[in-house]
Amino acid sequence: MRALLALMLFAASSLAAALPLERIRLPPGFSIALWARVDNARQMALGATGPQGGVLYVGSRAAGKVHAVRFDDAYRAGEVLRLAEGLEMPSGLAWRKGALYVAAVSRILRYDGIDTRLANPPTPVVVTDSLPGDRHHGWKFIAFGPDGKLYVPVGAPCNICDPGEPYAAILRMNADGSGREVYARGVRNSVGFDWSPEDGTLWFTDNGRDWLGDDMPPDELNRAPRAGLHFGFPHCHGGDLPDTQYGAERGCRGFEAPAQKLGPHVAGLGMRFYTGSQFPPEYRNQIFIAEHGSWNRSKRIGYRIALVRVRDGRAVAYEDFATGWLQGEAAWGRPADVLVLPDGSLLVADDHTGAIYRIRYGKP
């Protein structure tokens, strides 16, 4: 037993040593450590938790897999189990009432009673298979809202086009796939959203179009206080930049402006409000965004965890929180999602290194 434990500790230290986490810069008092290794880690969803620990579910885009990570009552990661493979870009997932929902481009699958069946996952139930099958912006981030509805974005199947509904929109539906409707329009490609813990309003990231130059347009953080709003795509970008092809007729009139302009091409993906109590009080109810990083810019930007400060329902500041995955023009990691654990620490998924990190405040 001691030999096995020593081998496990050696393996864990070797994995950590392979990642230059000493390069990550955080505000004073914070620390980061490797939490788990998960192939192509994208969106994370928390399963049931209790006195004995719990389960974190992790989707992927490129690997086509869904994993579960067991953790103990001290929120230390343990066994990593593969629940599914061979799926089509199962980037997004959500957990509700003991069931795991997985987005696989045109389909939403549901794995019932999954928390107790990790070693022998059930055959999934098809919630819907009628979503568009386009792979261009076809991967999804999904989540259940305070209204009990499942929110599912459908990205534009292009860089810039006017494809009509249900594209370039955020949809919502009942948990069984019925009652589907468009909640937000003019959304080019949202791969992250969350609801304000203060007023229940939906906030979401949106990736701007390509090939308007290094500095145009900005990516966006948007706020949707009600259904039916239009956020501009393909006519207007960033609230004030008419598109060169589709902006002549309408310009930017009548569209919702971003709550916060993000950096151009930073590729803001997963975002969460911080609802924990481990971090200092000034972080409570603020927004963390995983910026995956630019691929189409002469000088790379992003590759960080950004912080958007919110006051009275308005974004008031946009700043660095965790940086260092980008060194000059070389990126060794790419944040894809963030998630707050019940103890108040913050998990960060990195699909490039196949890792999940844990950020804590105070003594590591």
C-alpha positions as CSV (number, residue, x, y, z in Angstrom):
1,M,0.0,0.0,0.0
2,R,2.8,2.4,0.9
3,A,4.6,1.6,-2.4
4,L,1.4,2.3,-4.3
5,L,0.8,5.6,-2.5
6,A,4.4,6.7,-3.2
7,L,3.9,5.8,-6.8
8,M,0.7,7.9,-7.0
9,L,2.4,10.9,-5.3
10,F,5.3,10.6,-7.7
11,A,3.0,10.5,-10.7
12,A,1.1,13.5,-9.5
13,S,4.2,15.5,-8.8
14,S,5.6,14.6,-12.3
15,L,2.4,15.8,-14.0
16,A,2.5,19.0,-12.1
17,A,6.2,19.5,-12.9
18,A,5.4,19.2,-16.6
19,L,3.3,22.4,-16.4
20,P,5.0,25.7,-15.6
21,L,2.5,26.9,-13.1
22,E,5.1,29.1,-11.5
23,R,4.6,31.4,-14.5
24,I,1.0,32.1,-13.6
25,R,0.5,35.5,-12.1
26,L,-2.3,36.1,-9.6
27,P,-3.3,38.9,-7.2
28,P,-1.5,38.7,-3.8
29,G,-2.7,35.9,-1.5
30,F,-3.9,33.6,-4.3
31,S,-2.3,30.3,-5.4
32,I,-2.8,27.9,-8.3
33,A,-2.1,24.1,-8.4
34,L,-2.8,21.3,-10.8
35,W,-6.1,19.6,-9.7
36,A,-6.7,16.9,-12.3
37,R,-5.6,15.7,-15.8
38,V,-8.6,15.4,-18.2
39,D,-8.2,15.0,-21.9
40,N,-9.2,18.2,-23.8
41,A,-11.0,19.7,-20.8
42,R,-13.7,22.2,-21.8
43,Q,-17.0,22.9,-19.9
44,M,-17.3,21.6,-16.4
45,A,-20.5,20.8,-14.4
46,L,-20.8,20.0,-10.8
47,G,-22.7,16.9,-9.8
48,A,-24.0,15.9,-6.4
49,T,-21.8,16.9,-3.4
50,G,-22.0,15.7,0.2
51,P,-20.0,14.9,3.3
52,Q,-18.0,12.3,1.4
53,G,-17.1,14.6,-1.5
54,G,-18.6,14.7,-5.0
55,V,-18.2,14.5,-8.7
56,L,-17.1,17.0,-11.4
57,Y,-18.2,16.3,-15.0
58,V,-16.0,17.5,-17.9
59,G,-16.8,17.7,-21.6
60,S,-14.4,18.0,-24.5
61,R,-14.6,19.4,-28.0
62,A,-11.7,17.7,-29.9
63,A,-11.5,14.5,-27.9
64,G,-15.1,13.5,-28.2
65,K,-15.2,12.3,-24.6
66,V,-17.0,13.0,-21.3
67,H,-15.2,12.4,-18.1
68,A,-16.0,12.4,-14.4
69,V,-13.6,13.4,-11.6
70,R,-14.3,12.2,-8.1
71,F,-13.2,14.5,-5.3
72,D,-13.1,14.0,-1.5
73,D,-14.5,16.1,1.3
74,A,-11.4,18.4,1.1
75,Y,-12.1,18.9,-2.6
76,R,-9.0,17.1,-3.6
77,A,-9.4,15.3,-7.0
78,G,-9.1,11.6,-7.1
79,E,-10.1,9.0,-9.7
80,V,-10.9,10.2,-13.3
81,L,-13.4,8.0,-15.2
82,R,-14.3,8.1,-18.8
83,L,-18.1,8.1,-19.2
84,A,-18.5,8.4,-22.9
85,E,-16.4,8.5,-26.1
86,G,-16.9,8.8,-29.8
87,L,-19.4,11.7,-29.4
88,E,-19.4,14.6,-31.8
89,M,-17.8,17.6,-30.0
90,P,-19.4,17.0,-26.6
91,S,-18.0,20.3,-25.3
92,G,-20.9,21.4,-23.1
93,L,-22.8,19.7,-20.3
94,A,-25.1,20.4,-17.5
95,W,-26.2,18.5,-14.4
96,R,-29.8,18.5,-13.0
97,K,-31.6,16.3,-10.5
98,G,-29.1,13.5,-10.8
99,A,-28.9,13.5,-14.6
100,L,-26.1,14.7,-16.8
101,Y,-27.0,16.5,-20.0
102,V,-24.4,16.4,-22.8
103,A,-24.5,18.6,-26.0
104,A,-23.2,16.8,-29.1
105,V,-23.8,19.3,-31.9
106,S,-27.3,18.3,-33.2
107,R,-28.2,16.3,-30.1
108,I,-28.7,16.7,-26.4
109,L,-28.2,13.5,-24.5
110,R,-29.2,12.7,-20.9
111,Y,-27.5,10.2,-18.6
112,D,-29.9,9.4,-15.8
113,G,-28.7,8.6,-12.3
114,I,-25.2,9.2,-13.4
115,D,-23.6,10.0,-10.0
116,T,-24.1,6.4,-8.8
117,R,-23.3,4.8,-12.1
118,L,-19.9,6.2,-13.0
119,A,-18.3,2.8,-13.4
120,N,-21.1,1.6,-15.6
121,P,-22.8,4.6,-17.3
122,P,-26.4,4.1,-18.5
123,T,-27.4,4.2,-22.1
124,P,-28.2,7.9,-22.8
125,V,-31.7,9.2,-23.5
126,V,-32.0,11.5,-26.5
127,V,-33.5,14.7,-25.2
128,T,-33.4,16.2,-28.8
129,D,-31.7,15.4,-32.0
130,S,-33.2,18.3,-34.1
131,L,-30.6,21.0,-33.5
132,P,-28.5,22.1,-36.6
133,G,-25.7,19.6,-37.4
134,D,-23.2,22.2,-38.6
135,R,-19.8,21.7,-37.1
136,H,-18.7,25.3,-37.7
137,H,-19.5,26.9,-34.3
138,G,-21.5,23.7,-33.6
139,W,-20.0,22.8,-30.2
140,K,-22.0,24.2,-27.3
141,F,-21.9,25.4,-23.7
142,I,-25.2,24.5,-22.0
143,A,-26.7,25.2,-18.6
144,F,-30.0,25.2,-16.7
145,G,-31.3,28.6,-15.7
146,P,-33.1,29.7,-12.6
147,D,-36.4,29.1,-14.5
148,G,-35.5,25.4,-14.8
149,K,-35.1,25.7,-18.5
150,L,-32.1,24.3,-20.5
151,Y,-30.3,27.1,-22.4
152,V,-28.6,26.0,-25.6
153,P,-26.8,28.3,-28.0
154,V,-26.6,27.7,-31.7
155,G,-23.7,29.5,-33.3
156,A,-23.6,31.1,-36.7
157,P,-22.3,28.4,-39.2
158,C,-19.9,30.9,-40.7
159,N,-17.6,33.8,-40.0
160,I,-20.1,36.3,-41.1
161,C,-23.5,35.6,-42.7
162,D,-27.2,36.0,-42.1
163,P,-28.4,32.4,-41.7
164,G,-31.7,33.0,-40.0
165,E,-33.2,31.1,-37.0
166,P,-32.3,29.1,-35.1
167,Y,-28.7,30.1,-35.9
168,A,-26.9,33.0,-34.1
169,A,-29.1,32.6,-31.1
170,I,-29.5,31.3,-27.6
171,L,-32.4,28.9,-27.3
172,R,-34.1,27.6,-24.2
173,M,-36.3,24.5,-23.8
174,N,-37.8,22.3,-21.1
175,A,-35.7,19.6,-19.6
176,D,-37.3,17.0,-21.8
177,G,-36.6,19.0,-25.0
178,S,-40.1,20.3,-25.4
179,G,-41.2,24.0,-25.6
180,R,-38.1,25.2,-27.5
181,E,-37.9,28.9,-28.1
182,V,-35.4,31.6,-29.0
183,Y,-34.3,33.6,-25.9
184,A,-31.7,35.9,-27.5
185,R,-30.9,36.8,-31.1
186,G,-27.9,38.2,-32.9
187,V,-25.4,36.1,-30.9
188,R,-22.6,35.0,-33.2
189,N,-21.1,32.3,-31.0
190,S,-21.7,32.2,-27.3
191,V,-19.6,29.5,-25.5
192,G,-20.3,30.6,-21.9
193,F,-23.0,32.1,-19.8
194,D,-24.3,32.4,-16.2
195,W,-27.0,34.1,-14.2
196,S,-26.5,36.9,-11.8
197,P,-26.9,35.7,-8.2
198,E,-28.3,39.1,-7.3
199,D,-31.2,39.5,-9.8
200,G,-31.2,36.3,-11.9
201,T,-30.3,38.0,-15.2
202,L,-28.5,36.1,-17.9
203,W,-25.0,37.2,-18.9
204,F,-23.1,35.6,-21.7
205,T,-19.8,35.8,-23.7
206,D,-19.9,36.2,-27.5
207,N,-17.0,35.8,-29.9
208,G,-16.7,38.5,-32.5
209,R,-16.3,38.0,-36.2
210,D,-12.8,37.5,-37.9
211,W,-10.9,39.4,-40.6
212,L,-11.7,43.0,-39.7
213,G,-8.1,43.5,-38.4
214,D,-6.2,43.0,-35.2
215,D,-8.3,45.4,-33.1
216,M,-11.8,45.0,-34.5
217,P,-14.3,44.0,-33.4
218,P,-14.2,43.4,-29.7
219,D,-15.5,40.2,-28.2
220,E,-18.4,40.8,-25.9
221,L,-19.9,40.2,-22.5
222,N,-23.6,40.7,-22.8
223,R,-26.5,41.0,-20.5
224,A,-30.0,39.8,-21.3
225,P,-32.5,40.8,-18.7
226,R,-35.5,39.4,-20.7
227,A,-36.2,37.3,-23.7
228,G,-36.4,38.6,-27.2
229,L,-33.5,41.0,-27.3
230,H,-31.2,41.2,-30.4
231,F,-27.4,41.7,-29.9
232,G,-26.5,42.8,-33.4
233,F,-25.0,39.9,-35.4
234,P,-24.4,40.1,-38.3
235,H,-25.3,43.8,-38.7
236,C,-23.4,45.3,-35.8
237,H,-20.4,44.4,-33.7
238,G,-19.5,45.7,-30.3
239,G,-22.6,47.9,-30.2
240,D,-21.2,50.6,-32.4
241,L,-19.3,49.0,-35.4
242,P,-21.5,48.3,-38.5
243,D,-20.5,45.3,-40.4
244,T,-18.8,45.9,-43.7
245,Q,-21.1,43.5,-45.5
246,Y,-24.3,43.4,-43.5
247,G,-24.3,46.8,-41.7
248,A,-25.4,49.1,-44.5
249,E,-29.1,48.7,-44.0
250,R,-29.5,48.8,-40.2
251,G,-26.2,49.8,-38.9
252,C,-26.3,49.6,-35.1
253,R,-29.8,51.0,-34.5
254,G,-32.0,49.0,-32.2
255,F,-29.6,46.4,-31.0
256,E,-28.4,45.7,-27.5
257,A,-24.9,47.1,-26.8
258,P,-22.4,44.9,-24.8
259,A,-22.4,45.1,-21.1
260,Q,-18.6,45.1,-21.4
261,K,-16.4,45.1,-24.5
262,L,-13.7,42.4,-24.2
263,G,-10.4,42.4,-26.0
264,P,-10.5,41.8,-29.8
265,H,-10.3,38.1,-30.6
266,V,-9.6,37.0,-27.0
267,A,-12.2,34.2,-27.4
268,G,-14.0,34.6,-24.2
269,L,-15.5,31.1,-23.4
270,G,-16.8,29.9,-20.0
271,M,-17.8,32.5,-17.5
272,R,-19.2,32.3,-14.0
273,F,-20.2,34.7,-11.2
274,Y,-18.2,34.1,-8.1
275,T,-20.6,32.9,-5.5
276,G,-18.1,31.5,-2.9
277,S,-16.8,33.0,0.3
278,Q,-13.2,31.8,0.2
279,F,-12.0,34.8,-1.9
280,P,-12.0,38.3,-0.4
281,P,-15.4,40.1,-0.2
282,E,-14.6,42.3,-3.2
283,Y,-14.8,39.2,-5.5
284,R,-18.3,38.2,-4.4
285,N,-20.8,38.3,-7.3
286,Q,-18.1,39.3,-9.8
287,I,-17.5,37.6,-13.1
288,F,-14.6,35.4,-14.1
289,I,-14.1,34.7,-17.8
290,A,-11.8,32.1,-19.4
291,E,-10.2,33.8,-22.4
292,H,-9.1,31.0,-24.7
293,G,-6.8,33.3,-26.7
294,S,-6.5,34.7,-30.2
295,W,-5.5,32.7,-33.2
296,N,-6.1,35.3,-35.9
297,R,-4.2,38.3,-34.7
298,S,-0.6,39.4,-35.5
299,K,0.1,39.6,-31.8
300,R,-1.6,37.2,-29.5
301,I,-3.8,38.3,-26.6
302,G,-6.1,36.5,-24.1
303,Y,-4.9,33.2,-22.7
304,R,-5.9,34.3,-19.3
305,I,-8.7,34.5,-16.7
306,A,-10.2,37.9,-16.8
307,L,-12.3,39.6,-14.1
308,V,-15.2,41.8,-14.9
309,R,-16.4,43.8,-11.9
310,V,-20.1,44.4,-11.6
311,R,-21.9,47.0,-9.6
312,D,-25.7,47.6,-9.4
313,G,-26.2,45.3,-12.4
314,R,-23.6,47.1,-14.6
315,A,-20.1,46.1,-15.6
316,V,-17.7,48.7,-14.3
317,A,-14.2,47.3,-14.8
318,Y,-12.4,44.7,-17.0
319,E,-9.0,43.5,-15.7
320,D,-6.5,40.6,-15.4
321,F,-7.0,38.0,-12.7
322,A,-4.8,35.1,-13.8
323,T,-2.1,35.5,-16.5
324,G,1.0,33.6,-17.7
325,W,-0.3,31.0,-20.0
326,L,0.9,33.3,-22.8
327,Q,4.7,33.9,-22.8
328,G,5.5,36.4,-25.5
329,E,4.0,34.8,-28.7
330,A,4.1,31.3,-27.3
331,A,1.1,29.9,-25.4
332,W,1.5,26.8,-23.3
333,G,-2.1,26.7,-22.0
334,R,-5.5,27.9,-23.0
335,P,-8.2,28.4,-20.4
336,A,-11.6,27.2,-21.6
337,D,-13.9,27.3,-18.5
338,V,-14.1,28.3,-14.9
339,L,-16.3,26.8,-12.1
340,V,-16.7,27.7,-8.4
341,L,-16.4,24.7,-6.0
342,P,-18.6,24.7,-2.9
343,D,-15.6,25.5,-0.7
344,G,-15.1,28.7,-2.7
345,S,-12.0,27.7,-4.7
346,L,-12.1,28.3,-8.5
347,L,-11.4,25.5,-11.0
348,V,-10.0,26.4,-14.4
349,A,-10.2,24.0,-17.4
350,D,-7.4,24.1,-19.9
351,D,-8.2,22.1,-23.1
352,H,-4.7,22.6,-24.6
353,T,-2.8,20.9,-21.8
354,G,-5.6,18.6,-20.8
355,A,-5.6,19.9,-17.2
356,I,-7.8,21.4,-14.6
357,Y,-6.3,23.8,-12.1
358,R,-7.5,25.0,-8.7
359,I,-7.1,28.6,-7.6
360,R,-7.4,29.2,-3.9
361,Y,-7.0,32.2,-1.6
362,G,-4.9,32.0,1.6
363,K,-2.8,29.0,2.6
364,P,-2.5,26.4,-0.2
